[in-house]
Amino acid sequence: MSKRIFDITFSVLVLLLVGWIIILSYLVALIDTCSNGIFLQERIGQYGKPFTIFKLKTIHPKTKKISPVGKFFRRYKIDELPQFFNVLFGDMSVVGPRPDIPGYYDLLEGENRKILELKPGLTSEASIKYANEEELLSKQENPLKYNDEVIFPDKVKINLDYYYNRSFWLDIKIIIQTIF
């Protein structure tokens, strides 16, 4: 089965199962943030092409702080569920390197640029390893420096390893690890 057919099939099934959670969570985010409940942001996609990622809004636009509901959404990754629409639209895959904001993957050089040949994914080995990234960064004296010098280079290494070893069964393994 091709990766694209798997992505479409898997996303449709997930959306049929949890579509009601997305709708309900969207309404909660709408009320919680007193704004549109969908957060749109430019991310770097396959071949370095920018695309718009969909997430549920977790930050109140006036206070610029994560709301208690937003913390819950982030902890359980509910804010990420609308990205199954990104998969259906072809901007993302179920498994692949997590898409980042401009200034990271698009600036990779040499062999590391091979990562850009992959569609960004909802989950990856790097995202599993750094599932608590926000907490980890919050404990750093200089979170941006720690991200740029420790976390991001490690993610590149993990994602490059995925590039060379990717397979249908590895994707299934990553999906199962993500769920459990």
URPELIN-V432665 format. One record per residue. RES is the residue in three letters. PSI is psi in radians with two decimals (NA if undefined). Layout:
res->RES psi->PSI
res->RES psi->PSI
//
This chain:
res->MET psi->2.35
res->SER psi->2.69
res->LYS psi->-0.70
res->ARG psi->-0.74
res->ILE psi->-0.73
res->PHE psi->-0.80
res->ASP psi->-0.80
res->ILE psi->-0.86
res->THR psi->-0.85
res->PHE psi->-0.78
res->SER psi->-0.74
res->VAL psi->-0.79
res->LEU psi->-0.80
res->VAL psi->-0.78
res->LEU psi->-0.62
res->LEU psi->-0.63
res->LEU psi->-0.71
res->VAL psi->0.18
res->GLY psi->-0.67
res->TRP psi->-0.59
res->ILE psi->-0.69
res->ILE psi->-0.80
res->ILE psi->-0.83
res->LEU psi->-0.77
res->SER psi->-0.64
res->TYR psi->-0.79
res->LEU psi->-0.69
res->VAL psi->-0.78
res->ALA psi->-0.63
res->LEU psi->-0.82
res->ILE psi->-0.76
res->ASP psi->-0.71
res->THR psi->-0.06
res->CYS psi->0.67
res->SER psi->-3.10
res->ASN psi->2.29
res->GLY psi->-0.04
res->ILE psi->2.32
res->PHE psi->2.17
res->LEU psi->2.38
res->GLN psi->2.51
res->GLU psi->2.29
res->ARG psi->2.86
res->ILE psi->2.21
res->GLY psi->-2.76
res->GLN psi->2.41
res->TYR psi->0.35
res->GLY psi->0.18
res->LYS psi->2.22
res->PRO psi->2.58
res->PHE psi->2.92
res->THR psi->2.14
res->ILE psi->2.55
res->PHE psi->2.29
res->LYS psi->2.83
res->LEU psi->2.47
res->LYS psi->2.32
res->THR psi->-0.15
res->ILE psi->2.29
res->HIS psi->2.21
res->PRO psi->-0.46
res->LYS psi->-0.74
res->THR psi->-0.33
res->LYS psi->0.45
res->LYS psi->2.65
res->ILE psi->2.23
res->SER psi->2.85
res->PRO psi->-0.70
res->VAL psi->-0.74
res->GLY psi->-0.68
res->LYS psi->-0.73
res->PHE psi->-0.83
res->PHE psi->-0.77
res->ARG psi->-0.74
res->ARG psi->-0.72
res->TYR psi->0.19
res->LYS psi->0.38
res->ILE psi->-0.58
res->ASP psi->-0.30
res->GLU psi->-0.27
res->LEU psi->-0.65
res->PRO psi->-0.22
res->GLN psi->-0.23
res->PHE psi->-0.43
res->PHE psi->-0.65
res->ASN psi->-0.65
res->VAL psi->-0.80
res->LEU psi->-0.66
res->PHE psi->-0.17
res->GLY psi->0.09
res->ASP psi->-0.44
res->MET psi->2.95
res->SER psi->2.90
res->VAL psi->-0.77
res->VAL psi->2.30
res->GLY psi->3.01
res->PRO psi->2.36
res->ARG psi->2.38
res->PRO psi->2.48
res->ASP psi->2.92
res->ILE psi->2.79
res->PRO psi->2.51
res->GLY psi->0.04
res->TYR psi->-1.53
res->TYR psi->-0.60
res->ASP psi->-0.25
res->LEU psi->0.05
res->LEU psi->2.65
res->GLU psi->2.82
res->GLY psi->-2.45
res->GLU psi->-0.55
res->ASN psi->-0.42
res->ARG psi->-0.26
res->LYS psi->-0.48
res->ILE psi->-0.58
res->LEU psi->-0.20
res->GLU psi->-0.33
res->LEU psi->2.54
res->LYS psi->2.44
res->PRO psi->2.68
res->GLY psi->2.90
res->LEU psi->-0.55
res->THR psi->2.79
res->SER psi->2.98
res->GLU psi->-0.62
res->ALA psi->-0.70
res->SER psi->-0.51
res->ILE psi->-0.82
res->LYS psi->-0.68
res->TYR psi->0.65
res->ALA psi->-0.46
res->ASN psi->0.57
res->GLU psi->-0.76
res->GLU psi->-0.77
res->GLU psi->-0.75
res->LEU psi->-0.79
res->LEU psi->-0.60
res->SER psi->-0.36
res->LYS psi->-0.04
res->GLN psi->2.53
res->GLU psi->-0.70
res->ASN psi->1.54
res->PRO psi->-0.71
res->LEU psi->-0.77
res->LYS psi->-0.75
res->TYR psi->-0.74
res->ASN psi->-0.86
res->ASP psi->-0.56
res->GLU psi->-0.37
res->VAL psi->-1.07
res->ILE psi->-0.92
res->PHE psi->-0.82
res->PRO psi->-0.62
res->ASP psi->-0.71
res->LYS psi->-0.72
res->VAL psi->-0.80
res->LYS psi->-0.82
res->ILE psi->-0.75
res->ASN psi->-0.57
res->LEU psi->-0.66
res->ASP psi->-0.72
res->TYR psi->-0.74
res->TYR psi->-0.81
res->TYR psi->-0.37
res->ASN psi->0.14
res->ARG psi->2.52
res->SER psi->2.91
res->PHE psi->-0.76
res->TRP psi->-0.57
res->LEU psi->-0.72
res->ASP psi->-0.76
res->ILE psi->-0.76
res->LYS psi->-0.76
res->ILE psi->-0.72
res->ILE psi->-0.79
res->ILE psi->-0.76
res->GLN psi->-0.64
res->THR psi->-0.77
res->ILE psi->-0.71
res->PHE psi->NA
//
